[in-house]
């Protein structure tokens, strides 16, 4: 078997094991500050240099949020730096609002939920799925300081119980 075929087989195997998804950016802070009620996967409308920059793994969504305006979903506050080799006409504004692609019935459902309750839409992660850039949005309710402390205490208690169960399995 030729060297090129071995490399191709290795890449295909690695891609199938990872599920084909490649995470570009995550918003770990969102799961700490918000209680995520529901998630939605959306596509993004991007320019060529933005896609190249994302493929290099350069994006920040920690301060980003999504908003529904005129029946369309927009991602605001995300930062995708310009691609190093795009100059002049080929470059893009790193902080521009990006349109998100979702079915109109999902957008309508989220409009009703956000107007009925004080909920916000936050991006949880940005990734590539089958070669297309996607963003996972979460419909979230803000946590107070007391709620955050309770969530941390609950997570620590669950971790201690799991650790004790593993220890009991080893002994028994």
C-alpha positions as CSV (number, residue, x, y, z in Angstrom):
1,X,0.0,0.0,0.0
2,X,1.3,3.4,-0.9
3,X,2.2,6.1,1.6
4,X,-0.5,8.5,0.3
5,X,-3.1,5.8,0.7
6,X,-2.0,5.1,4.3
7,X,-2.3,8.7,5.2
8,X,-5.7,9.0,3.6
9,X,-6.9,5.9,5.4
10,X,-5.6,7.2,8.8
11,X,-7.4,10.6,8.2
12,X,-10.6,8.9,7.3
13,X,-10.4,6.6,10.3
14,X,-9.8,9.6,12.6
15,X,-12.7,11.5,11.1
16,X,-15.1,8.6,11.5
17,X,-14.0,8.1,15.1
18,X,-14.6,11.8,16.0
19,X,-18.0,11.8,14.4
20,X,-16.9,14.3,11.7
21,X,-17.7,17.3,13.9
22,X,-14.8,19.7,14.7
23,X,-15.4,22.2,17.5
24,X,-14.0,25.7,16.7
25,X,-15.1,27.6,19.8
26,X,-17.1,26.9,23.0
27,X,-18.8,29.2,25.4
28,X,-18.2,27.5,28.7
29,X,-19.2,30.6,30.7
30,X,-22.8,30.3,29.3
31,X,-23.4,27.0,31.1
32,X,-22.2,28.6,34.3
33,X,-24.1,31.9,34.1
34,X,-27.3,30.5,32.5
35,X,-29.7,27.6,32.9
36,X,-30.0,26.1,29.4
37,X,-33.6,25.2,28.7
38,X,-33.5,24.2,25.0
39,X,-30.9,24.0,22.2
40,X,-31.0,24.6,18.5
41,X,-28.5,24.0,15.7
42,X,-28.2,26.7,13.1
43,X,-26.1,27.3,10.0
44,X,-24.3,30.6,9.5
45,X,-24.0,32.9,6.6
46,X,-20.3,33.6,6.2
47,X,-17.8,35.1,3.7
48,X,-14.9,33.1,2.4
49,X,-12.3,34.6,4.6
50,X,-14.4,33.9,7.7
51,X,-14.6,30.3,6.8
52,X,-10.8,30.1,6.4
53,X,-10.3,31.8,9.7
54,X,-12.8,29.4,11.4
55,X,-11.0,26.4,9.9
56,X,-7.8,27.6,11.6
57,X,-9.8,27.5,14.9
58,X,-9.8,31.2,15.5
59,X,-13.1,32.4,16.9
60,X,-14.5,33.8,20.2
61,X,-18.1,33.5,21.3
62,X,-17.8,34.2,25.0
63,X,-19.5,37.6,24.9
64,X,-21.8,36.7,22.0
65,X,-25.6,36.5,22.0
66,X,-28.3,36.0,19.4
67,X,-31.3,38.2,18.7
68,X,-34.4,37.8,16.5
69,X,-35.1,40.8,14.4
70,X,-37.8,41.0,11.6
71,X,-38.3,37.2,11.8
72,X,-34.5,36.5,11.2
73,X,-32.0,35.2,13.7
74,X,-28.7,37.2,14.1
75,X,-25.5,36.4,16.0
76,X,-24.1,39.5,17.6
77,X,-20.9,40.0,19.5
78,X,-19.0,37.1,18.1
79,X,-15.4,37.7,17.0
80,X,-13.9,35.9,14.0
81,X,-10.5,37.5,13.3
82,X,-9.6,38.2,9.6
83,X,-7.8,35.5,7.8
84,X,-4.0,36.2,7.6
85,X,-3.9,35.9,3.8
86,X,-7.0,37.9,3.0
87,X,-6.1,41.5,2.1
88,X,-8.3,44.4,1.1
89,X,-11.3,43.2,-0.7
90,X,-11.1,39.6,0.6
91,X,-11.0,40.5,4.3
92,X,-14.1,41.0,6.5
93,X,-15.2,42.9,9.6
94,X,-14.4,40.7,12.6
95,X,-17.3,41.8,14.8
96,X,-20.1,42.1,12.3
97,X,-23.6,40.7,12.9
98,X,-23.9,37.2,11.2
99,X,-27.2,35.9,10.0
100,X,-28.1,32.4,11.3
101,X,-30.1,29.9,9.3
102,X,-33.0,28.1,11.0
103,X,-36.5,27.0,10.0
104,X,-39.1,29.8,10.4
105,X,-41.3,27.6,12.7
106,X,-38.4,27.2,15.1
107,X,-37.7,31.0,15.1
108,X,-41.4,31.7,15.7
109,X,-41.5,29.2,18.6
110,X,-38.5,30.9,20.1
111,X,-40.0,34.4,19.6
112,X,-43.1,33.3,21.6
113,X,-40.9,31.8,24.4
114,X,-38.6,34.9,24.7
115,X,-41.5,37.3,24.8
116,X,-43.5,35.3,27.3
117,X,-40.6,34.9,29.8
118,X,-37.3,36.7,30.5
119,X,-35.1,34.4,28.4
120,X,-32.1,35.1,26.3
121,X,-30.4,33.2,23.4
122,X,-26.8,32.4,23.8
123,X,-24.4,30.5,21.5
124,X,-22.9,27.4,23.2
125,X,-20.5,26.2,20.6
126,X,-19.4,26.8,17.0
127,X,-18.3,23.8,15.0
128,X,-18.1,22.2,11.5
129,X,-20.5,19.5,10.7
130,X,-20.1,17.8,7.3
131,X,-17.9,20.7,6.1
132,X,-20.5,23.4,7.0
133,X,-20.1,25.9,9.8
134,X,-22.8,25.5,12.5
135,X,-23.5,27.2,15.8
136,X,-25.4,25.6,18.7
137,X,-27.7,28.1,20.4
138,X,-29.3,27.7,23.8
139,X,-32.5,29.3,25.1
140,X,-31.4,30.3,28.5
141,X,-32.6,31.8,31.8
142,X,-30.1,33.8,33.8
143,X,-28.9,32.4,37.1
144,X,-28.5,34.5,40.2
145,X,-25.5,34.2,42.5
146,X,-27.5,32.0,44.8
147,X,-28.5,29.7,41.9
148,X,-24.9,29.4,40.7
149,X,-23.8,28.4,44.2
150,X,-26.5,25.8,44.4
151,X,-25.6,24.4,41.0
152,X,-21.9,24.1,42.0
153,X,-22.8,22.4,45.3
154,X,-25.1,19.9,43.4
155,X,-22.4,19.2,40.9
156,X,-19.8,18.6,43.6
157,X,-22.2,16.3,45.5
158,X,-22.8,14.2,42.4
159,X,-19.1,14.0,41.7
160,X,-18.5,12.8,45.3
161,X,-21.2,10.2,45.0
162,X,-19.8,8.9,41.7
163,X,-16.3,8.8,43.3
164,X,-17.6,6.8,46.2
165,X,-19.5,4.4,44.0
166,X,-16.3,3.8,41.9
167,X,-14.4,3.1,45.2
168,X,-17.1,0.7,46.4
169,X,-16.9,-1.2,43.1
170,X,-13.1,-1.6,43.4
171,X,-13.4,-3.0,47.0
172,X,-16.5,-5.2,46.3
